[in-house]
Amino acid sequence: MAPAAPVRRVVALAPDVTELAFALGAGNQLVAVPAAADYPAAARALRRVDPGDVEAILAERPDLVLATTAGSDPRAVERLRSLGIPVFTADVTSFVRLAEACRLAGRAVGRSDQGERVADAISARCERLARRAAPLPHRAALFVVWWDPLIAAAPGTFHDDLLRRAALDNLASAASGRYPRLDPETLLDRRLEVVVAPDERDVRAGYESVLRSPAGARLASGATRVLWLPADAANRPGPRLPDALEALVAAREKEETGSGVNGEGSGPHPPDDGKAGPGVRGPGSDPRPPNDVDATPQSARRTE
């Protein structure tokens, strides 16, 4: 969608499209964002709006509303449209769709050139990372978004594309929707070699609980490895999603070879001496089980 008139007042209804607006250079056009929008730092200074409160959104007099298919209330979106408010809705189910969303959102906010540049940069970076992951052995994997109940990402999601580009083969079936609830005994499947999960406090707590259950036996023994990714980058399908892919590729390199790569094209990490290095915690750096590899950059880790 291209703006019929200059877009000066934009309301974002989700953190990922908030980040997208800033990446497009449209941060100064944002007038309100949801409470969860905390990145970049400038977003924290903006007024907060309840994404489901149509009256509160209208009170901001938006020229454009940015929404997402997965994270926005469809009833609110439809009502806004029925009232004549232009709504751009992003549906990011892959890195290709992320690049497409950058281009379309760029046109919507009147910044087409920047949208093209951001999309091209994301596409090029993801292609470089996929080439970097290509020599890694393929492993059967799950992307777990929640441990209890066990919920994993199925094919047709951006999490599935994240796995695929890191040479991981998703064991979740697409038959039960994008994020099916799985039997906990799925974690005992001998085919399952790697579990990827977002590194946030509640998810960690669920993992610790599963470790103490019969379903966590292969996790506790190290037969199934767990790779932790920076939570916001891995959970928000916005401009930082390639950061999650880079973290996953680096963690896989460390798992498979005992060394990782400090950024694209740089040399390997020194051998693990039991101390926590940049991006990956070495054995003995904390009391977690030996199968637990942390790909979260130190600066991105949440504090209690």
Buried (B, 14 or more C-beta within 10 A) or exposed (E): EEBEEEBBBBBBBBBBBBBBBBBBBBBEBBBBBBEBBBBBEEBEEBEEBBBBEBEBBBEBEBBBBBBBEBBBBEEBBEBBBEEEBBBBBBEBBBBBBBBBBBBBBBBBBBBBEBBBBBBEBBBEBBEBBBEBBEEBEEBBBBBBBBBEEBBBBBBEBBBBBBBBBBBBEBBBEEEEEBBBEBEBEBBBBEEBBBBBBBBBEEBBEBBEEBBEBEBBBBBBEEEBBBBBBBBBBBBBBBBBBBBBBBBBBBBBBBBBEEBBBBEEEEEEBEEBEEEBBEBBBBBEBEEBBEBBBBBBBEEBBEEE
